[in-house]
Structure formats: structure tokens, C-alpha cells
């Protein structure tokens, strides 16, 4: 017959594991396409706001050589906007796929099953993450220009 300490030990053990499951759920959910798509939308919005700030603070259209080398024909601030527009067009299909209910499991069990089927990141999540990195690269270059001109 189990003692009261055994029962309390089981109860506290289950309660402590529930916290681990909660954090695992949040972690796995953040790796799925809908969460990555939200990150991409935020990155694109921030890059667009930085383009506007750059147009206000950089009237002489300074484009760094490193950016111009990777984006031929970029000789003005509009080059940044065009690069962001191209990335947004490329990302549009990915964003449409990410909003598909197949990629948006809701319950913790569905999230766990999705993880078992696809691993930490499915191909769509990887593609979205790559677009996010591209946007942040351009964002960083614009920040360097603002830093040079500040």
C-alpha cells in the first residue's frame, strides 16, 4: 500500500512534467510554418519601415558596394525597396502555403504528431526561415548605411 508520501511524490512529479510539456509545446509550435510566416511578415514590415527611414535620412542615395555587388543595378535607395518587393513576391507563395490548415495544428497532441512526422522543421519552415534571413540581411545593410550617415 502506497504511503501518502508516495502519492504526493507522484502528484508533484506529474505537475512538474506538465511545465516541461507546456514549454515543449511552445517551442515546437514556434517551429511550424504559421509561426514562421508571422515572423516573416514582421520582418518585411520592419524592413519596409527602415526603407522609409532611409529615404528620409539618406537623401544622397548612398548604396554600399557590398549591396550593389549582390544586387546589380542598385544605385539608389529604391534598390532596397525593390529588393524587399522581390523577397515579398517570392514569399507570397510560402505565406499562402503556411496558412493552409494542414500546417497549423492546434492541439498539443496535433503539434506533437506534426513534430513526429516532420521533425523540428519541415521544408516549408526552412524556406520561410531562409526568406527571413534574406530580409534581415537587407535590413542590416540599411542599418549600416544609416549608421554611416548618422
WOKAZI-V382769 format. One record per pair of residues at least 24 apart in sequence whose C-alpha atoms are under 6 Angstrom apart, sorted by the first residue. I is the first residue (numbers start at 0). GAP is how many residues later the second one is. If there is no record, write none. Layout:
i:I gap:GAP
i:I gap:GAP
This chain:
i:30 gap:90
i:32 gap:65
i:32 gap:92
i:33 gap:64
i:36 gap:58
i:39 gap:92
i:46 gap:92
